[in-house]
Amino acid sequence: MRKACLNSVYELAKKDGRVIFIGSDLGQGTLDAFKKDLPDRFFMEGISEANIIGMAAGFALNGKVVFVNTIASFLTRRCFEQITIDLCLQNLNVRLIGNGGGLVYAPLGPTHLAIEDIAIMRAIPNMTVVAPCDAEEMKRLIPATLDHKGPIYIRLAKGWDPVVSSGDLPFEIGKGVTYRCGHDALIITTGVMLNSALSAADELEKQGVSVGVLHLHTVKPIDKESILEHSQKVSTIITIEEHSIIGGLGGAVAEIIAEADFDSIKKFRRIAIPDVFPDEYGSQASLLQTYSITTEKLISEIIKNK
């Protein structure tokens, strides 16, 4: 997904002279073609993320569309004030690419785990928050960012995630994508959790349970209309995300469900990282298992609550 994202930015830059790229302490070889072909629009800065946000704001105030790329935990925690004041208050066209959202950097421990990045970003006025599910969806997202008004936070997974999205379905920032329609339960996902949701829906179908899957690649602005439309048809609604249980997708959906005037009672459950600093050093997959953010957990919750 990361490679697809950066390559898409490069392709966009070749077509539109407004596009600027700023990287922070990225590895050698990152966007070599961009650096070679468009050197006046390629900047690789050191470990000075807050300063980079200021740079991006300056370019954007002069009509540029700026893509900033660095590790998600540093981007969202370290630069909160600069993002809020320099970018969002002025509603500037800067696209913040956060590498390693969620548990991706599990080998490096809690300092590098961006488990609250969605919560941080969705709390800031004017910020759009997007978490594509795979490389192909990322390729559909990047061109759509060019003329989008205001800042965007783009949450990246680690790469090499299985491609499960469908290019035949419409893609629009702010609109959910319906992958399954069901009348017993609804799974609402964001980011790479779409894969687990589809696997759970397929398995439950074999057991005679009809499960809908709504993928929200955009967490803010959230697609309230689609959430309510699908939720009305089912008795059980479950969100799943690679993020803290506080303030992420589950929290955003809960706010909508709580204020909805449904005709019948709904059961609502959230699958997410509990309110802890994950301190187990391992892999992304092992930590997902530790916190039961899995296909198996989805299946058991739906069976238990349907």
N, C-alpha and C positions, 0 to 999 in steps of 0.2 A: 504493500500500500504506500509506503514512504517513497519508494522509487517512482511509482505511478504518479504520485502527487507532484514531486519535484520536476519530473519530466513534463508533466502537463503545464506547470508554471512556465517552464522554458519554451514550450510550444506556443503558449499564449503570448509570451514576451516577443517572440519572433514576428507575431502578427500585429501586435499593438505596442507602440512606442511608449505608452504610459506605464507599462509594467516594470517595476523595480523589484530586485530580490536582495534581502539582507539576511545573512546567516550568522549564527553565533557559535564560534568554536566548533564547527562541524568537521568531520573527518576529511582527510585528503581524498580527492576524487569526487567530492560532492559537486555535481553540476559543473564539471569541467568544460562541457560544451558551452554552457551559458557564459562562463567566465571568458572563454576564448572568443566566442562570437559576439557577445554583447558586454564588453568589459566596462563600459560607462554606466551600466545599469546592474552591475553585480558587485556586492559588497560583502566581504567576510570579516566580521568584527571579532574581537576577543570575548572573554567572559565578562561582558558588561551589558547585560540584558536591558536594564533600565535605560541606559543611554541609547540603546538601539531603538527602543520605543520612541524616544525623542527624535531620533533621526527619521524614523518612519513617519512620524507626525509632520515633520518639516517637509518631506517629499510630498505627502498627501495634500498638504496645504497649497502646494504648487501644482496640483492637478494630476499627480501620479497615483497609480494603483499599486500599493506596496505589499509584498509578501514577506513576512518575517518567519524564519524557521529556527526553532531551538527546542530543547527538552521541555516537555509540558510542565513539569513540576516547577522548574525555574521560571518559565514564562508567566505562569499564573500566580505563583506565590510572590516571587521577588519583584515583579513589575506591576503589582496591583494598582498602586497609586498612579503610575505613569499611564497605564491602560485606561484607568477611569478618567483622569483629568486631561491627558494629552490626546487620547483617541476618542473615547466615548462621549465626553462632554461636548466635543466639537463634531461628533458624528463623522469621523474621517474614514476614507476608503483604505483601510489597512486590514490585511488578512493574516491572522496569527496562526501559524501552523505549529501545533503542539505535538512534538514527537513523544511517543510512549505513554499515551493516556491509559489510566487504570493501573494494572499490575505488570505491565510490560517489563519494567526494569527491576523485577523481583530479585535478580542476583545482586543488586546494589543496595537493597534495603529500603526502609521507609523514607529516607531523605529524597529518594528519586521516584517514589510512587505517586503519581498524580491521581489520587483517589477522590479529591474534592474539586477538581478543575471545572467540571460542569456547573457545580453549585456556585463557585466563585464567579464564573463568567455570566451565568444567566441572571445573577443578581444585579448586574450593572445595566442601567438604561442604555438603549441604542445598540447593545451587543447582540449579534446573531450567533447561535451556537450550533455547530454541525458535527456529527460523528458518523461518517460513512462506514458501511459494513465490510467493504472489500475494495480491492484495487480498481475494479471496473466501475463501481459506483463513484469512487474518487475521481475517475476520469470524466464522469458526467458532471460532477460537482464543480471542478475548477473553472471550466468555461463559464458556468453560471455565476461565478463570483465577480466577473469582470465589471459588469454594470450594476451590481448590487450596491445600493446606497448604504453607507455606514460600515463599521468594523465587523469582522467575522472571526470567530474562534473555530478552527478546524482541528478536531481531535484525531490524531493518527494512532493506529495500532502498530504492531511491531513489523508487519510485513509477512508475506508468505501465508497469510490467512486464506482459507479456501474461498473461492469465488462462488457465492450463492445468490447474488443479486441478479435481476433480470433486466436486460436492456430494453425489453419489449414494454416494460411498465413505465409510465411517465415519471420524470424526475423534475422536481421544482423545489427550490429552497422554501421551507415553511410548510410543505405538504407531505403528509405521510404516504407510505406505499403499502397497499393491501396485497399480501402474499397468499393469504387463505381467508376464506369466509367460513364462520362456524356459528352454531346455535347453542352450544353448551358452555364454552369458555373462550376467552380472548387473551392472547399473549401480546403484550406491547413491548417492543424492543428498541434499542438504539445501538449503533456501533456493531462490533463483531458478534454480539449476542443473537443476531438474526439466525445464525447457523444453528445454535442450540434450540431456538424457538421452532424452526422448521423441522428439525429432527424430532422434537417432542410432539409436534402436531401430527407428523407422519406415523409415529408409534401409537399415539392415542387413537388415531383413526382406525388402526387395526383392532383396537379394543372397543370400537363402537362409540367413541367420544369425538364429537365434532368441535374442532378448535380453530378459531380464527387467529391470524397472525398479522398484526399491524406494525410495520417498521417505521419508526420516526427517526430518520437520519437528521432531521432538524429538531433539536430539543427546545430552541427558542428562535423565532416565535413558534409555539407548539400548535399543532393542528387540532384544535379543540373540536372542530366540526367532525372530523373522522373518528376521534376518540369517542364522542357521544353517539355517533351513528352506529359504530360497531358494538359499543358497550350496551346499548339498548337491547340488543338481540340475545344477550347471554346472561347467565346468572353469576359467573365467576370471571374476574378480571385479574390478571397477574402481570406485573412488570418485571423485567430482568435486565440488569445492567452491570457493567464492570466499573462500579463507582460506589462511593459511600451511600448508605441508605438515606442519608440526610441531604436533601437539596438537589438531588439529581433527577433522572427521568421519573422515578417512582414518586418523588415529592411533587413534581410538576403535574403528573397525572392525578395524584390524590387531590390536589387543589381543584381540579376540574370535576372529578367524581363527587367530591364533597358538596359541591354547589349545584349538582345536576338534580333535576326533578324527575327521576326515573319512575316508570309505572310500577316497577317491582323492586324488591330488595336485591342488592348486589353484594357479593363477597369480593373483597379487594385484598390482594396480597402483594408484597414486594420482595423480590430476590435481589440482594445487593450485598456489598461489603458492610459488615456491622460497623458501629461507631467506635473504631479502634484504629491504631497505627499498626498495620500489618508488619510484624517483626520476624516473620519466618523467612529466612533466606532460601530461595529455591528458584523455581521457574514460574512463568505466568500460569502455565497449566496446573502446576502443583498448588499454587495459591488459590486458583479458582476452585479446585477440589476442596481445599481447606475450608473455604467459606461457602461451599455447596452452591456455587453459581454454575449450575450444570444442567444438562438435558434431563438427567435423572431426577433432580430436585423439581424441575418444572412438572414432570410427569406426576410425581408423587403429590405435589401441591394441588394439581388439578383434580386428580382422583379423590383426594381427601376432601376437597371443597366443592365439588360439582353438585 
